């Protein structure tokens, strides 16, 4: 087995890659890296040498090492093309990429664990209510507007858009953000979560999952 994914069960970025590996039916090993406070395995010298950003996911395929979920997913798409997660024609191909970046660039970074912890530490404010919900709503309003009527985000075929949406909705539900205004997004996620590839990638299905 040459593919290794360095992952943390609650990392939504790692969750995206777990889904894609499963959808592509690629044999791989999950190497757990705890981001939990007080453990912080991602800050160890050994992991820093592998990935100077000290983040997950990190993918190794033989001698190649890749950080950043979008770069990893593009690599998997280009290298293991038997199962395609990007449409083969335009404008659908660019629409999927744009949808992915709406989440990866505009929603997720603002609600990332390290950002939330920084706000708590430096400003004494708990951002897990108004702050978190604000950025979910800002992003999901646009995502709902461009999504199709299903069953997946962009029609009849599962795509990278779904690998990004499912973890983001998981997080929104975890923080009890109301999703009533996004019926197309919720329907797509609920449809995806009937698939084994998504179920096996879910946080609670990971070997390092903990309760609470």
C-alpha positions in Angstrom: 0.0 0.0 0.0 1.7 3.2 -1.1 -0.9 5.8 -0.2 -0.9 7.2 3.3 -3.3 9.9 4.6 -2.3 11.8 7.7 -5.7 12.6 9.2 -7.6 13.7 12.3 -11.1 12.5 12.8 -12.7 15.9 13.2 -10.7 17.7 10.5 -13.2 18.6 7.8 -10.3 19.0 5.3 -9.1 15.5 6.0 -12.7 14.3 5.9 -12.9 15.6 2.3 -9.9 13.5 1.2 -11.1 10.4 3.1 -14.4 10.6 1.0 -12.5 11.0 -2.3 -10.2 8.1 -1.5 -13.2 5.9 -0.8 -15.1 7.0 -3.9 -12.1 6.3 -6.0 -11.7 2.9 -4.3 -8.1 3.5 -3.6 -6.4 1.4 -1.1 -4.8 3.6 1.6 -3.6 3.7 5.1 -4.9 6.3 7.6 -2.2 7.6 9.9 -3.9 9.5 12.8 -2.4 12.8 13.9 -4.2 14.2 17.0 -5.0 17.9 16.9 -6.6 17.7 20.4 -5.4 20.3 22.9 -2.8 18.9 25.2 -1.8 16.3 22.6 -1.1 18.3 19.5 0.8 15.6 17.6 0.7 17.9 14.6 3.3 20.1 16.4 5.8 17.4 16.9 9.2 17.7 15.3 8.6 14.5 13.3 5.3 15.8 11.8 6.7 19.3 11.3 9.5 17.8 9.2 6.9 16.1 7.1 4.6 19.1 6.8 6.0 22.4 7.9 2.5 23.9 8.1 1.7 21.3 10.8 -1.8 20.8 9.5 -3.8 17.8 8.3 -4.5 16.4 5.8 -1.2 15.4 4.4 -1.0 12.7 1.7 2.0 10.5 0.8 2.0 8.5 -2.4 5.3 6.7 -2.6 8.0 9.4 -2.4 5.5 12.2 -3.1 4.1 14.2 -0.2 1.3 16.7 -0.7 -0.3 19.2 1.8 -3.6 21.1 1.4 -6.8 19.2 0.7 -7.6 20.9 -2.7 -4.1 20.1 -4.0 -4.4 16.5 -2.8 -7.8 16.1 -4.4 -6.6 17.6 -7.7 -3.6 15.2 -7.6 -5.9 12.2 -7.0 -8.1 13.3 -9.8 -5.2 13.6 -12.3 -3.4 10.5 -11.2 -6.2 8.0 -10.4 -8.8 8.9 -13.1 -10.7 5.6 -13.3 -13.4 7.2 -11.1 -13.8 10.9 -12.0 -14.9 13.4 -9.5 -14.6 16.4 -11.8 -16.9 16.8 -14.8 -15.1 16.4 -18.1 -16.6 19.4 -19.8 -17.1 23.1 -19.2 -18.7 25.0 -17.6 -19.6 22.1 -15.2 -15.9 21.5 -14.4 -15.3 25.1 -13.4 -18.6 25.2 -11.5 -17.5 22.3 -9.3 -14.1 23.9 -8.7 -15.7 27.2 -7.7 -18.1 25.5 -5.3 -15.2 23.7 -3.7 -13.3 27.0 -3.2 -16.4 28.7 -1.7 -16.1 26.2 1.1 -12.3 25.8 1.2 -11.4 29.5 0.9 -14.4 31.4 2.3 -16.2 29.4 4.9 -13.8 26.8 6.4 -10.8 29.0 7.2 -12.8 31.5 9.2 -14.3 28.6 11.3 -11.2 26.5 11.6 -10.3 25.2 15.0 -7.1 27.2 15.3 -8.9 30.4 14.4 -11.7 29.7 16.9 -9.1 29.0 19.6 -7.2 32.2 18.8 -10.4 34.3 19.2 -11.1 32.7 22.5 -7.5 33.1 23.8 -6.7 36.6 22.5 -10.1 38.3 22.7 -11.9 36.3 25.4 -14.9 35.7 23.2 -16.5 32.3 22.4 -17.0 32.3 18.6 -18.9 29.0 18.5 -22.3 30.6 18.2 -22.7 33.9 16.3 -19.4 33.9 14.6 -19.6 30.4 13.4 -23.2 30.6 12.2 -22.5 33.9 10.4 -19.9 32.5 8.1 -21.9 29.3 7.5 -24.9 31.4 6.4 -22.8 33.8 4.3 -21.4 30.8 2.4 -24.4 28.6 2.2 -26.7 31.3 0.8 -24.5 31.4 -2.3 -24.0 27.6 -2.4 -27.7 27.0 -2.2 -28.2 29.4 -5.1 -25.9 27.6 -7.5 -26.6 24.0 -6.5 -28.7 21.8 -8.7 -31.9 20.1 -7.7 -30.0 16.9 -7.0 -29.6 14.3 -6.1 -26.0 15.5 -5.7 -24.8 19.1 -5.6 -24.5 19.3 -9.4 -27.0 16.8 -10.7 -26.8 13.0 -11.1 -23.1 12.4 -10.5 -21.2 12.7 -7.3 -18.4 15.2 -7.6 -15.7 17.0 -5.6 -18.4 19.5 -4.6 -20.0 16.8 -2.5 -16.8 15.9 -0.8 -16.5 19.5 0.4 -20.2 20.0 1.2 -20.7 17.0 3.4 -18.0 17.8 6.0 -19.1 21.5 6.1 -22.7 20.5 6.8 -21.5 18.0 9.4 -19.7 20.9 11.2 -22.8 23.2 10.9 -25.0 20.5 12.4 -22.4 19.9 15.1 -22.6 23.6 16.1 -26.4 23.6 15.7 -26.5 26.1 12.9 -30.1 26.1 11.4 -30.1 24.8 7.9 -33.8 25.3 7.0 -33.0 27.8 4.3 -30.7 25.4 2.4 -33.0 22.5 1.3 -30.9 21.6 -1.8 -27.7 21.4 0.2 -29.3 19.3 2.9 -30.9 17.0 0.4 -27.6 16.5 -1.3 -25.8 15.7 1.9 -28.5 13.3 3.1 -28.3 11.5 -0.3 -24.5 11.3 -0.1 -24.6 9.9 3.4 -26.5 6.9 2.2 -23.3 5.8 0.3 -20.7 3.6 1.9 -17.9 5.8 0.7 -19.3 8.7 2.8 -20.3 6.6 5.8 -16.8 5.1 6.1 -15.2 8.5 5.9 -17.4 10.0 8.6 -15.7 11.3 11.7 -17.3 8.8 14.1 -16.1 5.9 11.8 -12.5 6.8 12.3 -10.2 4.9 14.6 -9.2 8.0 16.6 -12.8 9.2 17.1 -13.6 10.1 20.7 -17.0 10.9 22.2 -18.0 14.5 23.1 
